[in-house]
Each structure stands twice: as C-alpha cells, then as structure tokens.
Amino acid sequence: MKRVPNRWSSFVWSALAGLAWVLGSGPVVFAQLNSKEAEAWKDCQYQPAMLCTRCHDKPKGGDVSLPNFTQQRAGDVAVMTEYTIWKTYDKHAQAYAVLKGPRGRLMGQLLGGKEDYVLSKEAGCLSCHAMQNLAKQGEGQNLDMLDGVSCAGCHGPSSKWLDPHINANLKWRDNTPEDKFKLGMRDLRNPEVRATLCASCHIGNASEGKVVTHAMMAAGHPPLPPFEVALFSRNEPQHWRNLKDIPYFKNKASDKVAKNYYAENKDFQQTKLALIGTVVAFRETMKLVRDRATLDNANPADYWPELLSPGEKAPDKDKLQSLASNRWPELAMAHSDCYACHHDLKYPGFRQVRGFGYHIKGMDPLRLIPGRPAVREWSTSGLPAVLAFLNKKDELNTLHVGLKTLTQASNNQPFGEPKAMKEAADKLIKWADGLLVELNKAALDEMSALKFLQELTTLYEEPNRKVPLLPGYESARITASLIDVVYTDYAAKAGKNADIDKILASADFKDRLDLMPYRKRTERLNVVLKILGNPPGADEFRTYLKDIGNEAALDDMARKPMSKLFQFPSYVTAISNQMFNDGLLAKENVTDLQLYSDEEQNLLMNHLATYDPEAFKRMLRDLASKLTKP
Amino acid sequence: MRGIVARFLVIAGAISLVWICSSQAPAARRQEPEALPGPRAAGEVSPLYMGVASCSAVACHHANGPMSSPRSEYSTWAGHDKHARAYQVLFDDRSERIVRNLTDSGEILRKGEKPLPAREQPLCLKCHATYTGETMRTSDRFQISDGVGCESCHGSAENWLTTHYQAGFKDLPQSEKAKFGLVDTKSLHVRAKICARCHIGDETREVNHDLIAAGHPRLSFELGGYLSLYKRHWPESSDRARYPDFEARAWLVGQVAGAEAAVELLEHRAQCAAGKGKISKPWPEFSEFGCYACHKDLNVIPWGKNKAEESIKEGYVKRSEIRRPGTLPYGTWYLANIRMLADNHDAFKDQKEALNTLIQSMEQPSVSPAQVAQNASRVRSNLAKLAEKLQQEKVLLKGDRARALARLLAGDGEKKNVALDWDGAAQIYLGLAALQFDADPSMDLKADIRDLGRGLKSVFPKNYDSPRLFNPVAEPRVDLKLEDRFKNILKHLGQ
C-alpha cells in the first residue's frame, strides 16, 4: 500500500522575504510596481549581510558622549544592532540551513527522490529560503545563500546606496523614500510596502516564484499561518524601534524628515500598519488566486513549481500551460483553506452548524456547497472592521459581489473554475487597492483607534442573523492579533485597563491563539550561542532586546565601562557564514532545533484541534464590555 | 462472531448503519425511472409499487411470531428492522441541517426561496423510502412513510403479489420468477448488489462528498458485517442451508460485489464528469478517496518515523510506488482487501493489471475523468464476473481454505504494519471476524480478533467520526500493537 501521511513541523516557521515590488506612497497599481522595481534597480547589486556588520552590530544610544558609543552616527534613528539581532534571534538567518535539516531532507526525498532536491532551483524552495529570485533583478549579484533571508532580501540591493547612506553626514535621512528607491532601497517604513513584501513569502507570490504548494506541505512544510504584519513584525523580533521610541523623532526631526519616515502619526504607527496590513493580506491572497488561475501566464515555471518534474528539464511554456489546466485541483489546493479539510471529524462540528462559504458581518451569507474547498477564509476576517473604521460599510456590497463570484465558481466545480476565479480575484484586488488609497491617507487618534478596537471585538456579533457567525481558528487568530496590536497603541496613549491586560495576557488568548509562536526561542538561541562559543554578553543583550526602544536603559548600560553588552556583537559578527551554517547543521544542534520546531508546531496544532469558536466569542464579548468603560 | 462485528460496527462510527440519502440529481432533472432487477421491455410502464400494507396480512407475513421466524417477515421488519424507520429520520435535526447546508446546491429542490424539507427531497427519499423518482407508480395502499419497505429489495409487486403464493410459483427457477419482477435475494451476489444500491450508491443515488460535508454520515459498506448485524426476517438456517460456509462466503462475495458496486459508481461519476452523462457531477469526487488522509487534525510526526520511509525501509513498497505527496489515496475501503488478494490469491490474479491501472489513474495529481471511466469499466466487469463465480463456487470455504484466506489477511496486516491506514486495518479485521467462524478457530484466535476489533474501535473518541487516535507511527496515543496482534493471529491460525 502506498500511504504518505501528512506531517507537519516547522524548522523555520516559514521563511520569507525577498523581493517584492512596490513602493511609493499614494495610489499604487501593483501589477506595474513589480516591473517598476525591476526596472529601477536593474543596475543595482545585491550584497551579502556581512557588509552591514561594519556598522549595524553594536548598540548606540542617545548620549553620544558615553564611552561605549564609539560610533554614534545614525544611532538616534536606527538601533545599530540589526545584524546581531537578526543573526542570533531571527529565524530568517537560518532559512537556508533549514533546507538541509531533517525536515528539509525528508521533503527532498519525498518530493524529488533525493535529500538535496530542496536545494535545487526547480524545487522552488530557494526563492523564499535563500532569496534566489532576487538575482533575476540584475547581473553580477553577490548574494550568499548561506545568509538565508538577509538584509538585501527586504531592504533592497545596496550597491548604489551603501556609500551615501553612510557618508552623507546624516543628510541621508533628508532623502524622500522615492529618492532612496531610485538607488535601490526599499521603503520598509511604508506600511503597505512592508506588508506586501512580507506577504510575498508569508502568503505567497506566484509571479516571484514564491508558492508553498500542496505537495510541499504534504511532504512536510508547515502550513503557512494566517498573516498579520504588525504582530509578525513584533515577533520577528524587531530589529528597529517603533517610531515613537526613536530619539531623533522625539525632538530634533524636522517635519520634512518626519514625513520621510511616516512619523507624523507615530503614536498609532502599529495601528496603521495593522489596518493597512489587513487589506494587503487580503489583496495578496487574491493575487495568489488570480496569478495561479491565470492559465495562460507567461512564466509558468515560476507560477507553478509543482508542475516541474524532479531531475527533468522543465517542459516548454505551452506544455506547462496545458499541464496547469489539467492539474487545476492540485494547484488550487495551495490557496485553499487548509483546515476546511484537515480536521478530525467532530460531530456535530461548528462548520456544519455555521454552514459553509463566507459569513461576514453585515453581509448576506455566501453559501458554498458543503465539501467544496474555498479560498482561505482568514484573509477576509478583519475587513468589516477596517471598513467600519473608514466609515465605508457600504463597501461591503462590493466585497459581497466579488466573493459571490468566487463562491459561485466553486459551486460549479470543486476548486472553482479557474477563469471565473481569476476574474473575481482581479476585481477584489482592484477593490483592495482603492481601499488602500484611503487607508494610506487616514490619520489616527485615540478615538479612531478605539473605534477600530470596538469593531474588532464585535466582529462576530450580529443579533438578527439567522445562523450565528462562528470564526474558524485562523480568523480568530487574526482578530486576536489585530486587537493585541491596536490595544497596545491605544493603551500607550489612553492608559492601560487592567481587565483588558489580563485577558490579553491570558493563556486562552495569547497561547491558544498562538500570538507568540516562538515558544522555544530561548532554547533556539542557546543553540546559536553554543555555535558562537557561548560569548560573553548574551544575557545583557537579551535584557537590551526586551525593550529595544528604551533609550535610558541603554544609556545606563553604556555608562558601565566594561559592559559585556558591547562585547557580544563582536562575537556574532566574527563567525563566518560557513561556520554558522555548519554549526546549525551539526548533528547535536540540528536534532535539537528540529525538536523545538516540532514542539512549537505540535502545540499550535493541538490548539487548532481543540479550538472552540463559542469560547473565543465569549472572550471577545468580555473585551468589548471592558472597552466601553472609561 | 456476530457480537464482535456488531460491536465493532457500532463503534466505528464511520460505519454507521444510518439510512442514507442519495446524492442524486433531483427528480426534475432525471428522465428515466430506476431500473429494478427483472426483465422489462423497453417503453413498458413500470409495475405498481403495492405498499407494505399489501404484505402484512396476518395470514401472510405478519404472523407475529418470534423474530426471523417464517411468516413473520413483516412483524420482524416492523418491530426490529431500522429500515422501517428510515423515513422518520428525515424529520430529525440532522436532516434539517443537511438540507439547510445544501440549500444552494443544485441537488436540492426548492419552493421559492426555501428548500423543501428532507422528507420531500428526492435526493433523500431515494434511499430513505421506497422511492424511485417522479415516474414511480404506486397503489393506493402504498405509503412513503413506510420507509425502506419490502419492495425496496424484493421488487415492485404488482405482477407477483397475487401469484407468488400460488401453487407451483415457489418451485419456479429464479429466471422465471424474475420475469414477474421478484428479485432473487437468495443469491449472495444479487443480495449484495441490492444493499449496495443505497449503502454504496449507484447511478441514481449516491452519498457524495457534498452530502457528507453537509452532515450525512460517510458510507462504508461491508456485506458480512452488515448481515451479521441485520435483524433478519428469515431464519439464519436457510442461509446456511444454501451456503454451508455462509459467513466466509458472504464476506468474500461481499468484498467483490462491494468493490464492483463502488467501481461502477466511480465509472458513472467519471462519465458524467467527462461530459458523457446526462447530468454533471462534482469532479474530483472526494468521497472516492480515503477520508482520513485529509480529515485528520494535523500534527507533527517525528521526522525519523516517516510512514513512507518506514515502508520503504521495511521493503513493503518501492520508492517508485510512493504516491506523490499531496495526492489522494483511492480505494482505501472497498479495494483494500481486493488489492491484496489480487497479489496473492489465484482466483483474483486476473484482476491485478486492470485494478492497478485504475488506482494509478485515480492517484495522480490530475485525475482525468475520461481515463478513469475507461479503467473503471474494465475493473467493474471483471469484478462482476468474479463475484458471480465466487457465489456459485461449489468448493466450500471451510477449514483449511478459510484458514488460508485468514492467513493472507493477517499476513498482509503484519507486513504493512505502519503503512496500514484505519480503513485497511478495519477491512482486515472484518475479514478475519467473518473467516474465523468457518476456519474452526481456537479460543485464543477469537480473543485476538476480538481485541483487534476493540482496539480499532477505541481510536474514535466520543463525538468523533474519524479515528483521531489511530496513528501507527506518531507517538502512540492509543497503542494498538497491530504488529503483535497480527503475529499472534498468524500463530494461532497455524501453518
């Protein structure tokens, strides 16, 4: 008998980053931005992370006279420990090594018949795990795959901006995002740009060859978790300060520079990111549907990695297009809701009670024939709250029309008719683009943040609805993420509410909804420290990282003449990529790392299996009642 | 043995003896009435259904004697047989929920905006009552509320009602009786196919994945187990008089006839999907595939214990035979034992080539309906011939022959070990439970088989329709000790 079970784990929860298009504030048309980026950067070169260690290793505080701050320079904006944080704490730095770990080798065996298949170009893994799609942007690239997902993947090719951003005598920050973009730097402080970039791996982007196919997941790739950019950023962990913690913006910055850094509305930076990220996640999900359903697309080998056969030359374009048409169900699984099928058959389950299809507050139910796979539901979950925030509830009608076409396409045949899916997704993408124009302009204050919070906590309450709204686990997780992020901004201005803090810190909220997924971070860090030879200062660095925006605390540490905090980064930058990767893959380490990931993934899966939408709704009601009190 | 099977079936949850809705197109879309066994010239009006009331005279089939006693057929059915209450379940909450969930499906008839209740849906009535569609003709004594009545299995009675008790009728050969429209329920092959019409599905009625997802239980028919559970309205001794090896024979014929019916349904579905049918049907049709390959809470299986890799290491499969990750396993229930027998049993070896071709065509990333229809057609006709041959076979499945079959099953279980899925393990168990009766087993063997059944039951937690705790390679949540059990069974079966 031939049985290949599903098995899941995450060595790297998911990898990310890489190329994306984008840029610019104001109205954007994304299909063009990708080519805009490619065009603008065609003479730029990507560079390895090691180049950044010249400056971005040791902490720099506000008081430049302190003895440890030998190179104060840009420390009043950037934290200057970016490389150190990324290398030690951030799983992006292990994104390539993970392909050679037990899970990666098994996947290689199952997908391509040999363990190192995942390292080959045609397997499609390298585009997210080693930024290999970036090289297409120009000739003579200088990337080191061993970096995993490093600086260049997100910040852009640095050959033209490396010098000016160091040597312009701090005039660099006077440049507008557009100026920097022309030199190859991506404007990651723009919420839409950042969300789109992260989503390119964390949701997928077929035109960039970044797709986690159903075959990959069946072979062992963890299912991609629902993506909420603000919380993901916080958990990465951040190697940057929040705008409101940046010393330079507290006093010195001119309005012009503040504008360049989107600091005008800095107290509600995360809320704005969350709002925009919600719409971007929906748009990128639809884009994945649209691109993969475009059966006559020009680069089929990028769009449909599952159609390539291991060890064989890629078939020509026409052949791939006809394969795609025959194998649409398999292709469509990649953008479908994992847990609509992958759940034990509980009876009576909430899915049968709720019914199937799209059930969104303020909108007539869109009923899918039971048993038909549907596009990931979670990407729609925050939209009603965003529309309410914008006072645009009538836009639900447009959303309804688009989702109706998707539903009908799926009712006509399992997985939907590609053409109808593509057209529906395309309309929804345009709708989301329009919404983003509004959101980019929106100014936030306490009142509007509170309003958004109230909408989020009542997202599944609609008294006159015949069948109750019951969010799936992934929708619940997105909702909880948004609440956590927005409340953090709100409470910093309006003051904390002890009752709410208690709920948000509870195991039912934080743990069960997996808002801090890296439960094994400490253990994982210990492995990294072991590879680095257990250097001094790791504890100090950990303390520092807990509150990266706390300037006073950093100054305190800097006053201590022999603070080990400032020694630690030297050990981190000293290790070569090869040694670091070898260390990660040394037998005793790779086994531990795999077990940590398995454990994290198992916990998540248990939470998914025991999730109860009614209990989640009770928690939201509790939060909503606390919010209304002054 | 009956007790074991009964218990097991109750547990399995999946194997619910629930009466079935068919996921057939609504009557409005269907032109021809269902063909019941028995000759009927083309264009001839179908005979009237006379209704249960026409059988239930005290002097005829309602003698009110003990269950299964002669002339108490109606009494037994009305008092013990769940078929008599098949229509009533259409009034319960579950039925209401199913129809509500299916509202927007083309399968469901509506009156204005609202769907008709389950009791008026042809989709449901096809199996939950004696109902063949709009063109069905009934006498004034017929009542739909009788559920699955006499004529559902024995055939519409207009032409034989007043004949069948007359002198000489009883002695007519089956072929003559069939001309009156009386169905040959004595033949195990015919009997299996009658049950299969609802319990597996056919051209005019089926429980497809849409219906299951809406709330209908999965179908997983196995003739031997079902018969042993069934409240027979005939004496068991009459079955045994006809087939001295009844348990073993019913199991074996049921395996083949069940597979035949399942493949026939697949053929029909594939034809419809390929545009050759009168109606369109969902494709791929998920209910053709192993339910629990997808329907399981995902968890991390330690990477050192990969099921596929283990099977390769054990030499059970070749790497080239491993399904591509993410494709769906086909035939996990109806073909599990047939595949094994095709590899190991002389009577089955002609099946092998066509069977493998069909399975391969179903387990591709792209399941081509035209190709599947063609492959299924070959397998279906092969199996039909085999079922007929097996039910007429003069050599009895007793003693050594039954033991040899049981050894094949247990040996297969032992060999597959971690590669076994729940469906496969349960099918092996059902086979062993049936065969032990005629294999003249030791007490130890009975205990081993009983424990195997209990173990397979225990992996369905309360309120679950999937074997959540069945996982031969992950850390054992319930240790079924499958390998040990099969080894013991083999030992007790002797060489």
Interface residues (C-beta under 8 A of the other chain):
Chain A: M1 K2 R3 V4 P5 N6 R7 W8 S9 P102 R103 L106 Q109 L110 L111 G113 T213 H214 A215 M216 M217 A218 A219 G220 P223 E306 L323 N326 R327 P329 E330 M333 C338 C341 H342 H343 D344 L345 K346 Y347 P348 Q352 V353 G355 F356 R367 L368 I369 P370 G371 R372 N411 Q413 P414 Q594 D598 Q601 N602 M605 N606 L608 A609
Chain B: R97 R100 N101 L102 T103 D104 S105 N208 H209 D210 L211 I212 A213 A214 G215 P282 W283 P284 F286 C291 A293 C294 H295 K296 D297 L298 N299 V300 I301 P302 W303 G304 N306 K307 A308 E309 S311 Y316 V317 R319 E321 I322 R323 R324 P325 G326 T327 P329 A336 R339 E363 P365 S366 V367 S368 K416 A419 L420 D421 G424 N463 Y464 D465 S466 R468 V473
